[in-house]
Amino acid sequence: MAPEFTPGSVDYERQAGAFSRGRALSADAKAAWQAVAERWLAPLEPAHVLDLGSGTGRFSPLLAEWLGCTVTGVEPSEGMRATALRERAYPSVEYLAGDAAAIPLDDGACDGAWLMHVVHHVPDRPACARELSRVLRPGSRALIVGSYTVARRKIPLFRYFPEALRIMDDFPLAEQIIADFEPAGLRHEATEAVSYVTAPDLRAAAERTRLRADTTLQLISDEEFARGQARLDAAAEAETNPQPVVSGTDLIVFRRD
Ligand SMILES: C[S@@+](CC[C@H](N)C(=O)[O-])C[C@H]1O[C@@H](n2cnc3c(N)ncnc32)[C@H](O)[C@@H]1O
């Protein structure tokens, strides 16, 4: 059967507005990602970090603030970059046009790289790995984040949108990413799960999914999405003892040899 998700399936030129609202970070998610950045990037005292596939700049200013460094967000979509410039301009952050296979930075210019929900969108992962290896200084790290292990099948909201699992099954697994990255001199150091509260209750979760900003929700059919949203709305309505919605994603750490 033909895959339902391939790199290029999502048109980010049309996504920028919904993405920025639908993927807003909870305070708990921010704290979890700050801890990740401090654990893996801060000990190397980074002066300059690459946010590759920076989108609307959700993380670029945060990385600059957390790590006290300059950040270059590299992003191919003009619409996403325009939103980043409008909503997330920051003194020590620049946003550049570019692609994972052609990063517009000098050799060894970066002391760390952050790829948040990006690698599955990249058509040529070995080329991305070669570019990362070129722009990273030896000893520095690339952090790759996304739903790249079988744990993705347990994401709570998929209970309401089971068809979304079909889309996610086409995302690469960590083993494939590692096999594509290691030949470029990026040594696999760790794979771990990162969990955080995405919404305080089901009602807030339903408001968020309604914006349909997640790749998997965009790529299921409109009927499948409407049925899932109705299931989630009904569960939110019935929730008498609101509980936070905790979700998780995978972090793969590479060290530039
Ligand atoms: C799910 S969004 C994530 C954006 C941002 N990292 C974040 O977490 O908010 C994926 C981003 O990857 C970008 N992207 C897609 N193909 C890419 C490529 N070949 N090289 C670099 N970025 C790419 C998209 O334009 C989009 O902005």
The ligand as a Gaussian input file, in Angstrom:
#p B3LYP/6-31G(d) Opt

LIG

0 1
 C        6.262000      20.227000      12.293000
 S        7.085000      21.664000      11.725000
 C        8.172000      21.996000      13.092000
 C        8.623000      23.420000      13.187000
 C        9.479000      23.748000      14.424000
 N       10.668000      22.934000      14.493000
 C        8.663000      23.569000      15.688000
 O        8.868000      22.595000      16.415000
 O        7.800000      24.410000      15.913000
 C        8.195000      21.037000      10.523000
 C        9.026000      22.113000       9.842000
 O       10.024000      21.495000       9.036000
 C       10.169000      22.271000       7.866000
 N       10.786000      21.452000       6.803000
 C       10.155000      20.672000       5.901000
 N       11.058000      20.151000       5.033000
 C       12.264000      20.607000       5.416000
 C       13.581000      20.457000       4.886000
 N       13.821000      19.699000       3.816000
 N       14.589000      21.102000       5.510000
 C       14.353000      21.870000       6.608000
 N       13.126000      22.068000       7.126000
 C       12.095000      21.447000       6.529000
 C        8.747000      22.687000       7.549000
 O        8.688000      23.753000       6.615000
 C        8.211000      23.015000       8.929000
 O        8.409000      24.352000       9.278000

